[in-house]
Amino acid sequence: MSCDSCRIREPRVFQPHTRRKLCKECFLSDVRARVAVEVTKLGLDRTKKILVAVSGGKDSFVLLDTLRRLIDRESLVPFTIEEGIRGYNREDQTEQLISLTGIYNIIKSSFKQSVGYTLDDMMTAANHSNMNVSACTFCGGFRRKLINDAARRVGADAVVTGHNLDDEVQTIVINLLRGDVERLIRFGNSPLRLSDRFVPRLKPLRRIYEWETTMYAELSGYKFQDVECPYMVTKPTLRAKVRELLYQLESTSPGSLLKILDVFDGLSEKMRSSSGQLPSLPLCRICGEPTSLNREICKNCELLLKSGLLDMLSKSIY
C-alpha cells in the first residue's frame, strides 16, 4: 500500500473528507498548501507586521510553523498570555514552540499583570457573587482585549489566531442557537472592522480540521499538552456540547464541517450586502474600549463590576 498522493511512501494518515491515504510528507504538504491559500486570500503575504497569538497548544504550533514557511519571519511577532489557572501551566509548551520554529521574539503577558487578577481569582469572585457564568466568558473576553492591546502597542497591521475549522463551525452553530444576528454578520472569512481601535483579526487555519492540527503537530515532533482546561471539564459549556454534536456529524458524514463553513461564508456575504453599512461600535464609558451596539459598558467591565472586582482595579487600570 502506498500514499495516494506521491505513490511512493507508506501512508501514515487517512483523510476522511478526501478519502485519501497520505504519507507524512504529503500530509504536511497538504496542510501547508491549504494554509497558503488562506494566507494569500487574506493578504497576509503582503502584511508588514503580524501579531501571532499563541497559547502553546497544537493549533498555535501549526499556525506559527506554517506561517514561518510562507511569510517573512521578520514580520511575525508571537504573543502569549498566561491566564492563571492552577494546574494548567503551558509555559513548557510555549518554550518548545519557540525552539522548534526558531522564532524567539515572543512577547509574554498575563491576566495578573494586565488585569490585576488571575482567571482563578475572577472565578472565585464570581462564585462568591453567585454569578452563573463560565470561566470561558471571562477568559475569552480578556484574552481578546489583551491580544488587541498588544497588537496596537507593537504597531501590528493584523492579528492571526489558531482557530481551526472545528472552532469556526462551533461558533457559527452557537450564534445560530442564540439568534445572535449581529455576530453572524460580523463573523466570516474577513471579519468586519467596526472600530478603528480594533486591529484586524484573521484565521489562516479556519479550513484545517482540529484532528489535522493534532496530526501535524505529532508528525512534526511537537509534544503538546493533551490535558483540557480544568474549567472545561468541571463545567462543560454550550461550546463543549456543540463540539460533541459536530464530532458525531463529521464521523457519519465526513466533510460536513467544510460544507457548513462554505455555506455560511456565502450567506455571510449576502447578509452583509443586504444589511448595508453597519455603525461603528460605541466606546465603554469605564475603560474606553469598543463595546457592542446599544451598550454603555463592555462585557469585560460588566463582569468585573458584577463580581465585585472593578472597584479594587479602578485606580490601576481604569
C-alpha positions as CSV (number, residue, x, y, z in Angstrom):
1,M,0.0,0.0,0.0
2,S,1.4,3.4,-1.0
3,C,0.4,7.1,-0.4
4,D,-2.4,8.2,-2.7
5,S,-0.6,11.4,-3.5
6,C,3.1,10.5,-4.2
7,R,2.5,6.8,-4.9
8,I,5.9,6.1,-3.3
9,R,6.0,6.3,0.5
10,E,3.9,4.3,3.0
11,P,0.7,6.1,4.2
12,R,0.6,7.4,7.7
13,V,-2.7,9.4,7.8
14,F,-6.2,8.7,6.5
15,Q,-8.0,11.9,5.5
16,P,-11.8,11.1,5.7
17,H,-13.1,14.2,3.9
18,T,-11.0,13.4,0.8
19,R,-10.8,9.6,1.4
20,R,-7.1,9.7,0.7
21,K,-4.3,7.8,2.5
22,L,-1.3,10.1,2.8
23,C,2.3,9.7,3.9
24,K,3.8,12.0,6.4
25,E,5.4,14.3,3.9
26,C,2.3,14.6,1.7
27,F,0.0,15.2,4.6
28,L,2.2,18.0,6.0
29,S,2.4,19.5,2.4
30,D,-1.4,19.3,2.0
31,V,-2.0,21.2,5.3
32,R,0.6,23.9,4.3
33,A,-0.8,24.3,0.9
34,R,-4.3,24.9,2.2
35,V,-3.0,27.4,4.8
36,A,-1.1,29.1,1.9
37,V,-4.4,29.6,0.0
38,E,-5.9,31.3,3.1
39,V,-2.7,33.4,3.6
40,T,-3.0,34.7,0.0
41,K,-6.7,35.2,0.2
42,L,-6.4,37.3,3.4
43,G,-3.4,39.3,2.1
44,L,-1.1,38.2,4.9
45,D,1.8,37.6,2.5
46,R,1.7,41.4,1.9
47,T,1.3,42.4,5.5
48,K,4.2,44.2,7.2
49,K,3.8,43.2,10.8
50,I,1.6,40.4,12.2
51,L,0.9,39.6,15.8
52,V,0.6,35.8,16.1
53,A,-1.5,34.9,19.2
54,V,-0.1,31.6,20.5
55,S,-1.0,29.5,23.6
56,G,1.5,26.7,23.3
57,G,-1.1,24.2,22.1
58,K,-1.1,22.2,18.9
59,D,-3.0,24.9,16.9
60,S,-0.5,27.5,17.9
61,F,2.4,25.3,16.7
62,V,0.7,24.6,13.4
63,L,-0.1,28.3,12.9
64,L,3.4,29.6,13.6
65,D,5.1,26.7,11.8
66,T,3.1,27.1,8.6
67,L,3.3,30.9,8.6
68,R,7.1,30.9,9.0
69,R,7.3,28.9,5.8
70,L,5.0,31.2,3.9
71,I,5.8,34.7,5.2
72,D,9.0,36.6,6.1
73,R,9.6,35.6,9.7
74,E,10.8,39.1,10.5
75,S,7.1,40.2,10.1
76,L,5.9,37.7,12.7
77,V,5.6,38.7,16.4
78,P,4.4,35.8,18.6
79,F,2.3,36.8,21.7
80,T,1.3,34.6,24.5
81,I,-0.9,35.1,27.6
82,E,-0.8,33.2,31.0
83,E,-4.4,33.1,32.2
84,G,-3.5,31.9,35.7
85,I,-5.2,28.5,36.1
86,R,-3.9,26.3,38.8
87,G,-2.5,23.1,37.5
88,Y,-2.7,24.2,33.9
89,N,0.7,25.7,33.0
90,R,1.6,25.8,29.3
91,E,5.0,27.5,29.8
92,D,6.9,24.4,28.7
93,Q,4.8,24.2,25.5
94,T,5.5,27.8,24.7
95,E,9.2,27.3,25.1
96,Q,9.1,24.2,22.9
97,L,7.1,26.1,20.2
98,I,9.8,28.8,20.1
99,S,12.6,26.3,19.9
100,L,11.1,24.2,17.1
101,T,10.0,27.2,14.9
102,G,13.2,29.3,15.6
103,I,11.2,32.4,16.2
104,Y,12.4,33.9,19.5
105,N,10.9,37.4,19.6
106,I,7.9,36.3,21.7
107,I,6.1,38.8,23.9
108,K,4.5,37.5,27.1
109,S,1.7,38.8,29.2
110,S,-0.7,37.6,31.8
111,F,-4.1,38.3,33.3
112,K,-2.4,39.0,36.6
113,Q,-0.1,41.6,35.1
114,S,-2.6,43.3,32.8
115,V,-5.9,43.0,34.6
116,G,-4.7,42.5,38.2
117,Y,-6.2,39.1,38.8
118,T,-5.8,35.6,37.5
119,L,-8.6,33.7,35.9
120,D,-8.9,31.6,39.1
121,D,-9.3,34.9,41.1
122,M,-12.0,36.0,38.8
123,M,-13.9,32.8,39.1
124,T,-13.6,32.7,42.9
125,A,-15.1,36.3,43.0
126,A,-17.8,35.4,40.5
127,N,-18.8,32.3,42.6
128,H,-18.9,34.4,45.8
129,S,-21.2,36.9,44.0
130,N,-23.5,34.0,42.8
131,M,-22.8,34.7,39.2
132,N,-23.9,32.0,36.8
133,V,-21.1,32.5,34.4
134,S,-18.5,30.1,32.9
135,A,-14.7,30.7,33.0
136,C,-14.8,30.8,29.2
137,T,-16.8,34.0,29.4
138,F,-14.1,35.7,31.5
139,C,-11.2,34.1,29.6
140,G,-12.4,34.8,26.1
141,G,-13.2,38.4,26.6
142,F,-10.0,39.3,28.4
143,R,-7.8,37.3,26.0
144,R,-9.3,39.2,23.1
145,K,-8.6,42.5,24.9
146,L,-5.0,41.7,25.8
147,I,-4.3,40.5,22.2
148,N,-5.8,43.6,20.7
149,D,-3.9,45.8,23.2
150,A,-0.6,44.1,22.3
151,A,-1.2,44.4,18.6
152,R,-1.7,48.2,19.0
153,R,1.4,48.5,21.1
154,V,3.7,46.8,18.6
155,G,2.0,48.5,15.6
156,A,0.8,45.3,14.1
157,D,-1.3,45.5,10.9
158,A,-3.1,42.3,11.7
159,V,-3.6,39.7,14.4
160,V,-3.7,36.0,13.5
161,T,-5.1,33.3,15.7
162,G,-5.0,29.5,15.6
163,H,-8.8,28.9,15.3
164,N,-9.3,25.8,13.3
165,L,-12.3,24.5,11.2
166,D,-13.9,22.9,14.3
167,D,-13.7,26.2,16.2
168,E,-15.2,28.1,13.4
169,V,-18.2,25.9,12.8
170,Q,-18.8,25.6,16.6
171,T,-19.0,29.4,16.7
172,I,-21.4,29.5,13.8
173,V,-23.8,27.0,15.4
174,I,-23.6,28.7,18.8
175,N,-24.5,32.1,17.3
176,L,-27.4,30.5,15.4
177,L,-28.7,28.8,18.6
178,R,-28.5,32.2,20.4
179,G,-30.1,34.0,17.5
180,D,-27.2,36.5,17.5
181,V,-27.6,38.0,14.1
182,E,-25.2,40.9,14.8
183,R,-22.3,38.4,15.5
184,L,-23.3,36.3,12.5
185,I,-23.0,39.3,10.2
186,R,-19.6,40.3,11.7
187,F,-18.3,36.8,11.6
188,G,-16.8,35.3,8.5
189,N,-13.7,34.8,6.3
190,S,-12.9,38.5,6.5
191,P,-14.4,39.9,9.7
192,L,-15.8,43.4,9.6
193,R,-13.8,46.1,11.4
194,L,-16.4,48.2,13.3
195,S,-13.9,50.3,15.3
196,D,-10.5,51.9,14.4
197,R,-9.4,50.6,17.8
198,F,-9.6,47.0,16.7
199,V,-6.6,45.5,14.8
200,P,-8.0,43.1,12.1
201,R,-8.1,39.6,13.4
202,L,-7.6,36.8,10.8
203,K,-7.7,33.0,11.0
204,P,-5.4,31.2,8.5
205,L,-6.3,27.7,9.9
206,R,-10.1,28.1,9.6
207,R,-10.3,25.3,6.9
208,I,-8.0,22.9,8.7
209,Y,-9.7,20.2,10.9
210,E,-8.7,20.0,14.6
211,W,-7.6,16.4,14.1
212,E,-5.3,17.6,11.3
213,T,-3.6,20.1,13.6
214,T,-3.2,17.3,16.1
215,M,-1.6,15.0,13.5
216,Y,0.5,17.8,12.0
217,A,2.0,18.6,15.5
218,E,2.6,14.9,16.3
219,L,4.3,14.2,12.9
220,S,6.4,17.3,13.4
221,G,7.7,16.2,16.8
222,Y,5.8,18.8,18.8
223,K,4.9,17.4,22.2
224,F,1.8,19.4,23.1
225,Q,-0.2,19.2,26.3
226,D,-3.2,17.0,25.8
227,V,-4.9,17.9,29.1
228,E,-8.0,20.0,28.7
229,C,-8.6,23.2,30.7
230,P,-10.0,22.1,34.1
231,Y,-12.8,24.6,33.8
232,M,-14.0,22.8,30.6
233,V,-14.0,19.5,32.5
234,T,-15.8,20.7,35.7
235,K,-18.4,22.9,34.0
236,P,-19.0,22.0,30.3
237,T,-20.1,25.0,28.2
238,L,-22.5,25.2,25.3
239,R,-19.5,25.1,23.1
240,A,-18.4,21.7,24.5
241,K,-21.9,20.3,23.9
242,V,-21.9,21.7,20.3
243,R,-18.5,20.3,19.7
244,E,-19.6,16.7,20.6
245,L,-22.6,17.1,18.3
246,L,-20.4,18.2,15.4
247,Y,-18.0,15.3,16.1
248,Q,-20.8,12.9,15.6
249,L,-22.0,14.6,12.4
250,E,-18.5,14.6,10.9
251,S,-17.8,11.0,11.8
252,T,-21.0,9.8,10.0
253,S,-20.7,12.3,7.1
254,P,-17.0,13.3,6.5
255,G,-16.6,16.8,5.1
256,S,-19.7,18.2,6.8
257,L,-17.8,20.9,8.6
258,L,-16.2,22.2,5.4
259,K,-19.7,22.3,3.8
260,I,-21.2,24.2,6.7
261,L,-18.3,26.7,6.5
262,D,-18.7,27.2,2.8
263,V,-22.5,27.7,3.0
264,F,-22.1,30.1,5.9
265,D,-19.4,32.2,4.1
266,G,-21.7,32.6,1.2
267,L,-24.7,33.6,3.4
268,S,-22.4,35.9,5.4
269,E,-21.5,37.9,2.3
270,K,-25.2,38.1,1.3
271,M,-26.2,39.3,4.8
272,R,-23.5,42.0,4.8
273,S,-24.7,43.2,1.4
274,S,-28.3,43.4,2.5
275,S,-27.6,44.9,5.9
276,G,-25.7,47.9,4.4
277,Q,-23.1,49.8,6.3
278,L,-23.0,48.8,10.0
279,P,-22.4,51.6,12.5
280,S,-19.2,52.0,14.4
281,L,-19.1,50.4,17.8
282,P,-19.6,52.7,20.8
283,L,-16.9,53.0,23.5
284,C,-17.2,51.7,27.0
285,R,-17.7,54.6,29.5
286,I,-15.5,52.8,32.0
287,C,-12.4,51.5,30.1
288,G,-12.8,53.4,26.8
289,E,-12.6,50.3,24.6
290,P,-15.2,49.4,22.0
291,T,-18.3,47.6,23.2
292,S,-21.3,46.1,21.5
293,L,-24.1,48.3,20.0
294,N,-26.6,49.6,22.5
295,R,-24.3,49.0,25.4
296,E,-22.6,51.7,27.6
297,I,-20.4,49.2,29.4
298,C,-18.3,46.5,27.7
299,K,-18.7,42.9,28.8
300,N,-15.3,42.8,30.5
301,C,-16.1,45.7,32.7
302,E,-19.6,44.3,33.4
303,L,-18.1,41.0,34.6
304,L,-15.7,42.8,36.9
305,L,-18.5,45.0,38.3
306,K,-20.8,42.1,39.0
307,S,-18.0,40.0,40.6
308,G,-17.1,42.9,42.8
309,L,-13.5,43.3,41.4
310,L,-13.8,46.6,39.5
311,D,-13.6,49.0,42.4
312,M,-10.3,47.5,43.5
313,L,-8.9,47.8,40.0
314,S,-10.3,51.2,39.0
315,K,-7.3,53.2,40.1
316,S,-4.8,50.9,38.4
317,I,-6.3,50.1,35.0
318,Y,-9.4,52.3,34.6
